[in-house]
Amino acid sequence: MCIRDSFKGYDQAKPAGYDKEISHTDYGTPCGEYLRRYWHPVALTSEVSTTPLQIKILGEDLVIFKTTENKIGLVHKNCPHRRASLVYGKCEKKGIRCCYHGWLFAPDGEILETPGEDPNSKQAAKLRKTFKLGAYPVIEFNGLVFAYMGPPENIPEFPHYDAFDIPKIIRRPYRIEYNCNWIQVLDAIMDPVHTSFLHGQSSGIQFSKGFAEVGELEFFERGIQYLGCNTRRVDDYVWVRVNELILPNFTQAGSAFAADGTKTRYFGRSSFTRWVVPVDDKHCLALAWGNFGKRGDPEEYNNKEGCERIEAGEVMDRTWEEKQKKPGDAEAVEGMGAISAHKGEHLMPTDYGVMIYRRRIRKLIKNLKEGKEPPQPQSKKGDVVRTNGQDTVLRMPKRNIDDRKFIKSIGSNVMKLQFDAEKMPINDRDNHIIKKLSEAEIKQFEEEVKFLELAVEDTKEDYLEEVKFVNQALDVRQADMQVEFEIPEIDFQLASLDIEQNLQIQEVE
């Protein structure tokens, strides 16, 4: 083969473009306007105090603060008087006061005082009556501060997910910064294959050995909920791990450390409940809770480093050499560039989850341009949003069938079980799913015993026929060679049907 047919660097040197429609999120951009129709976490509660904090969300410079009466405000960074930064402001009982001329603003942006102006000034009075500092409504919930940054006439109900109410779960708020576009981080949740390589093979075992197994994939599109189900075989177990995305940016993933595919687990819930929030086009935040406890991850990981490992496969504060030798999620997504060249991608069937959710976002952006507001996670006011991120590990030994089809069917049936129970109250739903999974496992054991019993009988017959054939052949050969040969009969017995010993058949001669 000649060089001109082998090397394609020059032919492919022209930089590929990126998808501006879904990657640009500043005010006035199509995607920015779409995202502003939802509630987003913008800070940890622990970060907010009477010392103003400058943040950037959706390309907008903001200041978040707490009054001396513990009321949280989220306002535009610059004072509307002479544009001084309110990050240098003073927090008081009723609001935040600008350092430059002392104007006082309430958390909702109302101008409470203009002390340098004549008290009888009609101009100042008119301004206070007709103008407000830009501000956004906030809700503090379980260690995270959420904000709605869209048109006030369209403010939606704050969504309540069933993941908020799972009993015996300790939720630890955390924040991770990524130096790349939000879509690159969001993509990973709908890319189940990357866990097998990035977290199991490329960098060694970052979570557990079972992660390195490449499973059978199935994707589900249910309104604005997207699920990626990766069903793996790990020895005698089948591990169903479900990642979840509810548009625009709510994500959950199965356990990081509590499940490894080697121990039975029924409907274990997600290791994190997370939102991926754009800072600007080249930076984003993961604001989340790490979920610890009986149905989450082990409580010994309930610390900053544990949350970082759950989020990215490794701690974030590492040397360049460490990152290069054992890359995690941050290195993978940031290595694509500040904004990935989407038009240079070559998407494959395993990327189906990425393709369908991106397509839906584009559709919702188009609808918004045409005046149709995007759907909210809750279908009607007061609804609790059902979630499906989870891990289930069932003891399902291999059988003399197509094992790939077998384990894929298990994943499909586990998902159907969850969907069928969706309208139940949360505790009833969870208990129902756990009970049905346990029953399914027992039924499988019973079927396996019957299968093995039949297999043993078939094997006996096959061997006895073979022995009979060989003895007949030897009889002929003996007559020819006048030599006596003896083939002992084989006595078969099923030594044990103990399922906990891998249902192994022992042959006893």
C-alpha positions as CSV (number, residue, x, y, z in Angstrom):
1,M,0.0,0.0,0.0
2,C,1.4,3.4,-1.0
3,I,1.7,6.3,1.4
4,R,-1.0,8.3,-0.2
5,D,-3.5,5.5,0.6
6,S,-2.3,5.0,4.2
7,F,-2.0,8.4,5.9
8,K,-5.0,10.7,6.1
9,G,-3.7,13.5,8.3
10,Y,-3.7,16.2,5.7
11,D,-7.1,15.2,4.3
12,Q,-8.6,15.5,7.8
13,A,-6.7,18.5,9.1
14,K,-9.5,20.9,8.6
15,P,-11.1,21.5,12.1
16,A,-14.5,20.0,12.5
17,G,-17.3,22.3,13.6
18,Y,-19.4,22.0,16.8
19,D,-23.1,22.0,17.4
20,K,-23.9,25.6,18.4
21,E,-27.6,24.9,18.9
22,I,-27.1,22.7,21.9
23,S,-23.7,24.0,23.2
24,H,-24.3,27.8,23.4
25,T,-26.3,28.6,26.6
26,D,-25.9,32.4,27.1
27,Y,-28.9,34.7,27.4
28,G,-30.8,34.9,24.2
29,T,-29.3,31.7,22.6
30,P,-31.8,29.0,21.6
31,C,-30.4,26.5,24.2
32,G,-30.0,29.2,26.8
33,E,-33.6,30.1,26.5
34,Y,-34.6,26.5,26.7
35,L,-32.6,25.8,29.9
36,R,-34.0,29.0,31.5
37,R,-37.4,27.3,31.6
38,Y,-36.3,25.0,34.5
39,W,-35.1,25.1,38.1
40,H,-31.3,24.5,38.4
41,P,-29.0,24.2,41.4
42,V,-26.6,27.1,41.4
43,A,-24.6,26.8,44.7
44,L,-24.2,24.7,47.8
45,T,-26.0,26.1,50.8
46,S,-22.7,25.9,52.7
47,E,-21.2,28.4,50.2
48,V,-23.8,31.1,50.8
49,S,-23.3,33.5,53.7
50,T,-23.4,37.2,54.6
51,T,-20.3,37.5,52.6
52,P,-21.4,37.9,48.9
53,L,-20.3,35.2,46.5
54,Q,-19.8,35.8,42.8
55,I,-21.0,33.0,40.6
56,K,-21.7,32.6,36.9
57,I,-24.6,30.5,35.6
58,L,-25.8,30.3,32.0
59,G,-23.2,32.9,31.0
60,E,-24.6,35.4,33.5
61,D,-22.4,37.1,36.2
62,L,-24.4,36.9,39.5
63,V,-23.9,37.5,43.2
64,I,-25.5,35.1,45.8
65,F,-25.8,36.2,49.4
66,K,-27.7,35.7,52.6
67,T,-29.2,38.6,54.6
68,T,-28.6,38.8,58.4
69,E,-32.2,37.3,58.6
70,N,-31.0,34.3,56.6
71,K,-32.9,35.1,53.5
72,I,-31.0,34.1,50.3
73,G,-30.8,36.5,47.3
74,L,-29.5,35.9,43.8
75,V,-28.9,39.1,41.9
76,H,-27.1,40.6,39.0
77,K,-23.5,41.3,39.8
78,N,-23.5,45.0,39.0
79,C,-25.3,47.8,40.8
80,P,-27.7,49.6,38.3
81,H,-26.5,53.0,39.6
82,R,-22.9,53.1,38.4
83,R,-22.2,49.4,37.8
84,A,-20.1,48.8,40.9
85,S,-19.8,45.1,41.8
86,L,-22.1,43.9,44.5
87,V,-19.6,41.2,45.4
88,Y,-18.1,44.0,47.6
89,G,-21.5,44.8,49.0
90,K,-22.6,44.6,52.6
91,C,-25.3,42.2,53.7
92,E,-27.9,43.7,56.1
93,K,-31.2,42.7,57.6
94,K,-33.3,43.6,54.5
95,G,-30.8,43.0,51.7
96,I,-27.4,43.9,50.2
97,R,-26.0,47.4,50.1
98,C,-23.7,48.6,47.4
99,C,-20.2,49.7,48.6
100,Y,-20.0,52.6,46.2
101,H,-23.0,54.8,46.9
102,G,-24.9,52.8,49.5
103,W,-27.9,51.8,47.5
104,L,-29.8,49.0,49.3
105,F,-31.4,46.1,47.4
106,A,-33.8,43.5,48.7
107,P,-33.3,39.8,47.6
108,D,-36.0,40.2,45.0
109,G,-34.1,43.3,43.5
110,E,-36.3,46.0,44.9
111,I,-34.5,49.3,45.5
112,L,-35.0,50.0,49.2
113,E,-32.8,53.0,49.7
114,T,-30.8,55.5,47.6
115,P,-29.2,57.4,50.6
116,G,-27.0,59.8,48.6
117,E,-30.0,61.3,46.8
118,D,-32.3,64.1,48.1
119,P,-35.1,62.3,50.0
120,N,-37.6,64.5,48.2
121,S,-36.1,63.8,44.8
122,K,-38.9,62.8,42.4
123,Q,-36.4,61.1,40.1
124,A,-35.1,58.8,42.8
125,A,-38.7,58.0,44.0
126,K,-39.7,57.2,40.4
127,L,-36.7,54.9,40.0
128,R,-37.4,53.0,43.2
129,K,-41.0,52.6,42.1
130,T,-40.4,51.5,38.5
131,F,-37.0,49.8,38.4
132,K,-35.5,46.7,40.1
133,L,-32.1,45.2,40.3
134,G,-32.1,42.0,38.2
135,A,-32.8,39.1,40.6
136,Y,-34.0,35.5,40.4
137,P,-36.2,33.4,42.7
138,V,-34.4,30.8,44.8
139,I,-35.3,27.7,46.8
140,E,-32.9,26.1,49.3
141,F,-33.4,22.3,49.5
142,N,-31.3,19.8,51.3
143,G,-28.0,21.6,51.0
144,L,-28.4,22.9,47.5
145,V,-29.7,26.3,46.3
146,F,-31.9,26.2,43.2
147,A,-32.8,29.1,41.0
148,Y,-35.3,29.8,38.2
149,M,-33.8,32.1,35.6
150,G,-36.5,32.2,33.0
151,P,-39.5,34.5,32.3
152,P,-41.3,35.1,35.6
153,E,-44.7,34.6,34.0
154,N,-43.7,31.0,33.1
155,I,-42.2,30.0,36.4
156,P,-42.8,26.2,36.9
157,E,-43.5,24.3,40.1
158,F,-40.2,23.1,41.8
159,P,-40.1,19.4,40.8
160,H,-40.1,16.8,43.5
161,Y,-38.3,13.5,42.5
162,D,-38.9,10.3,44.4
163,A,-35.2,10.1,44.8
164,F,-35.6,12.9,47.4
165,D,-37.6,10.5,49.6
166,I,-35.8,7.2,49.6
167,P,-35.6,6.1,53.3
168,K,-32.4,5.5,55.1
169,I,-30.3,7.4,52.6
170,I,-27.8,10.1,53.7
171,R,-27.4,12.8,51.0
172,R,-24.2,14.7,50.9
173,P,-24.2,17.8,48.7
174,Y,-21.2,18.3,46.5
175,R,-19.9,20.5,43.7
176,I,-17.5,19.5,40.9
177,E,-16.2,22.0,38.3
178,Y,-15.5,20.9,34.7
179,N,-13.5,22.9,32.2
180,C,-15.7,22.1,29.2
181,N,-19.1,22.5,27.7
182,W,-22.1,21.0,29.6
183,I,-23.1,18.6,26.8
184,Q,-19.8,16.7,27.1
185,V,-20.5,16.0,30.8
186,L,-24.2,15.2,30.2
187,D,-23.3,12.8,27.3
188,A,-21.5,10.5,29.7
189,I,-24.7,9.5,31.6
190,M,-26.2,8.1,28.4
191,D,-23.0,6.3,27.4
192,P,-23.0,3.1,29.4
193,V,-20.1,1.6,27.5
194,H,-17.6,4.1,28.7
195,T,-17.8,2.7,32.2
196,S,-16.4,-0.6,31.0
197,F,-13.3,0.9,29.5
198,L,-12.6,4.2,31.3
199,H,-13.4,2.9,34.7
200,G,-12.5,-0.7,34.3
201,Q,-9.8,-1.2,31.6
202,S,-8.1,1.9,30.5
203,S,-7.3,3.2,34.0
204,G,-7.5,0.0,36.0
205,I,-10.3,-0.8,38.3
206,Q,-11.6,2.6,39.5
207,F,-14.7,1.3,41.2
208,S,-15.0,-2.5,41.1
209,K,-13.9,-5.4,38.9
210,G,-17.4,-5.9,37.5
211,F,-17.3,-2.5,35.8
212,A,-14.7,-3.9,33.3
213,E,-17.3,-6.3,31.9
214,V,-18.9,-5.2,28.6
215,G,-22.6,-5.8,28.9
216,E,-25.7,-5.9,26.8
217,L,-27.2,-2.4,26.2
218,E,-30.8,-1.3,26.0
219,F,-32.1,2.3,25.8
220,F,-35.5,3.7,26.8
221,E,-37.1,7.0,25.8
222,R,-40.1,7.9,28.0
223,G,-41.2,11.4,27.4
224,I,-38.3,13.5,28.6
225,Q,-36.8,10.6,30.6
226,Y,-33.9,8.7,29.0
227,L,-32.5,5.5,30.5
228,G,-29.4,3.5,29.5
229,C,-29.5,-0.1,30.8
230,N,-26.2,-2.0,30.9
231,T,-26.7,-5.7,31.8
232,R,-23.4,-7.5,32.6
233,R,-22.6,-11.0,33.4
234,V,-20.1,-11.4,36.3
235,D,-19.5,-15.1,36.9
236,D,-22.9,-16.6,38.1
237,Y,-24.5,-13.2,38.5
238,V,-26.3,-10.8,36.2
239,W,-25.9,-7.1,37.0
240,V,-28.5,-4.6,35.7
241,R,-27.1,-1.1,36.0
242,V,-29.3,1.8,34.9
243,N,-28.2,5.4,34.2
244,E,-30.9,8.0,34.0
245,L,-31.4,11.5,32.4
246,I,-34.5,13.6,32.8
247,L,-34.3,16.6,30.5
248,P,-32.8,19.0,30.6
249,N,-30.0,18.0,33.0
250,F,-31.2,15.9,35.9
251,T,-29.0,12.7,36.1
252,Q,-28.7,9.6,38.2
253,A,-26.4,6.6,37.9
254,G,-26.3,3.2,39.6
255,S,-24.0,2.5,42.5
256,A,-20.3,3.2,42.3
257,F,-19.0,1.1,45.2
258,A,-22.0,-0.8,46.7
259,A,-22.5,-3.1,43.7
260,D,-19.9,-5.0,41.8
261,G,-21.9,-7.8,40.2
262,T,-20.8,-10.4,42.7
263,K,-23.5,-10.1,45.4
264,T,-27.3,-10.1,45.2
265,R,-28.8,-6.7,45.3
266,Y,-32.4,-5.8,44.7
267,F,-33.2,-2.3,43.3
268,G,-30.3,-0.5,44.9
269,R,-30.7,3.2,44.2
270,S,-28.3,5.7,42.6
271,S,-24.9,6.7,43.8
272,F,-25.6,10.3,43.0
273,T,-28.6,12.6,42.2
274,R,-27.1,15.3,40.0
275,W,-27.6,18.3,37.8
276,V,-25.2,19.4,35.1
277,V,-25.4,23.2,34.9
278,P,-23.7,25.4,32.3
279,V,-21.5,28.1,33.7
280,D,-20.7,29.4,30.3
281,D,-20.1,27.7,26.9
282,K,-16.7,26.4,28.1
283,H,-17.3,25.5,31.7
284,C,-20.0,23.7,33.7
285,L,-20.8,22.5,37.2
286,A,-22.0,19.2,38.6
287,L,-24.1,20.0,41.6
288,A,-25.4,17.0,43.3
289,W,-25.9,14.8,46.3
290,G,-23.9,11.7,46.9
291,N,-26.3,9.0,48.2
292,F,-25.0,6.8,51.0
293,G,-26.7,4.1,53.1
294,K,-28.3,0.7,52.7
295,R,-29.6,1.4,49.2
296,G,-26.9,3.8,48.1
297,D,-23.1,3.7,48.4
298,P,-21.2,2.6,51.5
299,E,-21.2,5.2,54.2
300,E,-17.4,5.1,54.6
301,Y,-17.3,7.0,51.2
302,N,-19.4,9.9,52.7
303,N,-16.6,12.5,52.4
304,K,-15.3,15.0,49.8
305,E,-12.9,12.5,48.3
306,G,-15.6,9.8,48.1
307,C,-18.0,12.2,46.3
308,E,-15.2,13.1,43.8
309,R,-14.5,9.4,43.1
310,I,-18.2,8.7,42.7
311,E,-18.5,11.6,40.3
312,A,-15.4,11.2,38.2
313,G,-13.8,7.8,39.0
314,E,-10.9,9.5,40.7
315,V,-10.2,12.4,43.0
316,M,-10.1,15.7,41.1
317,D,-7.0,17.2,42.7
318,R,-4.3,15.1,41.0
319,T,-1.0,15.7,39.2
320,W,-0.7,15.7,35.4
321,E,1.2,12.5,35.5
322,E,-1.5,10.8,37.6
323,K,-4.3,12.1,35.3
324,Q,-2.4,10.9,32.2
325,K,-1.7,7.4,33.6
326,K,-5.2,6.9,35.0
327,P,-7.7,9.2,33.4
328,G,-11.2,9.6,34.8
329,D,-14.3,11.3,33.6
330,A,-12.9,14.8,33.9
331,E,-9.9,14.0,31.7
332,A,-12.1,12.2,29.1
333,V,-14.6,15.0,28.7
334,E,-12.2,17.9,29.1
335,G,-9.8,16.3,26.7
336,M,-12.4,16.7,23.9
337,G,-11.7,20.5,24.1
338,A,-13.6,23.4,25.7
339,I,-16.4,22.7,23.2
340,S,-16.2,19.3,21.5
341,A,-16.2,19.2,17.7
342,H,-19.5,17.4,17.4
343,K,-19.4,17.4,13.6
344,G,-16.2,15.3,13.8
345,E,-17.8,12.5,15.7
346,H,-18.5,9.1,14.2
347,L,-21.4,7.9,16.3
348,M,-22.1,4.1,16.5
349,P,-25.0,1.9,17.6
350,T,-23.7,2.0,21.2
351,D,-24.1,5.8,21.1
352,Y,-27.8,5.5,20.6
353,G,-28.7,7.0,24.0
354,V,-26.6,10.1,23.2
355,M,-28.2,10.5,19.8
356,I,-31.8,10.3,21.0
357,Y,-31.5,12.7,23.9
358,R,-29.6,15.3,21.8
359,R,-32.3,15.0,19.1
360,R,-35.0,15.6,21.7
361,I,-33.3,18.7,23.0
362,R,-33.1,20.1,19.5
363,K,-36.8,19.4,19.0
364,L,-37.7,21.2,22.2
365,I,-35.6,24.2,21.3
366,K,-37.3,24.3,17.9
367,N,-40.7,24.1,19.7
368,L,-39.8,27.0,22.0
369,K,-38.9,29.2,19.1
370,E,-42.4,28.5,17.8
371,G,-43.9,29.5,21.1
372,K,-44.4,26.1,22.7
373,E,-43.1,25.9,26.3
374,P,-41.0,22.7,27.0
375,P,-42.5,20.0,29.2
376,Q,-41.6,19.9,32.9
377,P,-40.5,16.7,34.7
378,Q,-43.8,16.5,36.5
379,S,-46.7,16.0,34.2
380,K,-49.1,17.9,36.5
381,K,-48.9,20.0,39.6
382,G,-48.1,18.1,42.7
383,D,-46.8,15.0,41.0
384,V,-43.8,13.2,42.4
385,V,-41.5,12.4,39.5
386,R,-40.6,8.7,39.3
387,T,-37.0,7.8,38.7
388,N,-35.3,4.6,37.6
389,G,-31.6,4.9,38.2
390,Q,-30.5,1.8,40.1
391,D,-28.6,-1.4,40.4
392,T,-30.0,-4.9,40.5
393,V,-27.8,-8.0,40.9
394,L,-29.4,-11.4,40.5
395,R,-27.8,-14.8,40.8
396,M,-28.5,-16.3,37.4
397,P,-25.9,-18.9,36.4
398,K,-25.1,-19.6,32.8
399,R,-27.2,-22.2,31.0
400,N,-26.8,-24.1,27.8
401,I,-28.5,-21.3,25.9
402,D,-27.4,-18.1,24.2
403,D,-26.2,-16.2,27.3
404,R,-26.2,-12.8,25.7
405,K,-29.9,-13.1,24.8
406,F,-30.5,-14.5,28.3
407,I,-28.9,-11.6,30.2
408,K,-30.4,-9.0,27.9
409,S,-33.9,-10.5,28.6
410,I,-33.2,-10.1,32.3
411,G,-32.4,-6.4,31.9
412,S,-35.5,-5.9,29.9
413,N,-37.7,-7.7,32.4
414,V,-36.2,-5.7,35.3
415,M,-37.0,-2.5,33.6
416,K,-40.5,-3.6,32.8
417,L,-41.1,-4.5,36.4
418,Q,-40.1,-0.9,37.4
419,F,-42.3,0.7,34.8
420,D,-45.3,-1.4,35.7
421,A,-45.1,-0.3,39.3
422,E,-44.5,3.4,38.5
423,K,-47.9,4.7,39.8
424,M,-47.5,3.1,43.3
425,P,-46.6,5.1,46.3
426,I,-42.8,5.2,46.7
427,N,-42.5,2.8,49.6
428,D,-45.1,0.4,48.1
429,R,-43.4,0.6,44.7
430,D,-39.9,-0.2,46.1
431,N,-41.1,-3.1,48.3
432,H,-43.1,-4.5,45.3
433,I,-40.1,-4.4,43.0
434,I,-37.8,-5.9,45.6
435,K,-40.3,-8.7,46.3
436,K,-40.8,-9.5,42.6
437,L,-37.0,-9.5,42.0
438,S,-36.5,-11.9,44.8
439,E,-39.3,-14.2,43.5
440,A,-37.8,-14.1,40.0
441,E,-34.4,-15.2,41.3
442,I,-36.0,-18.1,43.3
443,K,-37.9,-19.1,40.2
444,Q,-34.7,-19.1,38.2
445,F,-33.1,-21.3,40.8
446,E,-36.0,-23.8,40.5
447,E,-35.8,-23.8,36.7
448,E,-32.0,-24.3,36.9
449,V,-32.4,-27.3,39.2
450,K,-34.9,-28.9,36.7
451,F,-32.6,-28.1,33.8
452,L,-29.6,-29.7,35.6
453,E,-31.7,-32.8,36.5
454,L,-32.6,-33.2,32.8
455,A,-29.1,-32.5,31.7
456,V,-27.8,-35.2,34.0
457,E,-30.2,-37.8,32.7
458,D,-29.3,-36.8,29.1
459,T,-25.6,-37.0,29.9
460,K,-26.1,-40.5,31.4
461,E,-27.8,-41.8,28.3
462,D,-25.2,-40.2,26.0
463,Y,-22.3,-41.7,27.9
464,L,-23.9,-45.1,28.2
465,E,-24.5,-45.2,24.5
466,E,-20.9,-44.2,23.9
467,V,-19.6,-46.9,26.2
468,K,-21.8,-49.5,24.5
469,F,-20.5,-48.4,21.0
470,V,-16.9,-48.5,22.2
471,N,-17.3,-52.0,23.8
472,Q,-18.8,-53.3,20.6
473,A,-15.9,-52.0,18.6
474,L,-13.4,-53.4,21.0
475,D,-15.1,-56.8,20.9
476,V,-14.4,-56.9,17.2
477,R,-10.9,-55.7,17.7
478,Q,-10.3,-58.2,20.4
479,A,-11.3,-61.0,18.1
480,D,-8.9,-59.8,15.5
481,M,-6.0,-59.2,17.9
482,Q,-6.8,-61.9,20.4
483,V,-6.2,-59.3,23.1
484,E,-8.6,-58.6,26.0
485,F,-9.6,-55.0,26.7
486,E,-11.9,-53.9,29.5
487,I,-13.8,-50.6,29.6
488,P,-15.3,-50.0,33.0
489,E,-18.9,-48.8,33.1
490,I,-19.3,-45.3,34.3
491,D,-21.5,-44.7,37.3
492,F,-23.1,-41.3,37.2
493,Q,-24.5,-39.5,40.2
494,L,-25.5,-36.0,40.8
495,A,-23.3,-35.1,43.7
496,S,-25.1,-31.9,44.7
497,L,-27.9,-29.6,43.7
498,D,-26.7,-27.0,46.2
499,I,-27.3,-23.7,44.4
500,E,-24.8,-21.9,46.6
501,Q,-22.1,-24.1,45.2
502,N,-22.7,-23.0,41.6
503,L,-25.0,-26.0,40.8
504,Q,-21.9,-28.0,39.7
505,I,-22.4,-31.6,38.5
506,Q,-19.7,-34.0,39.9
507,E,-18.9,-37.2,38.1
508,V,-17.9,-40.2,40.3
509,E,-16.2,-43.1,38.7
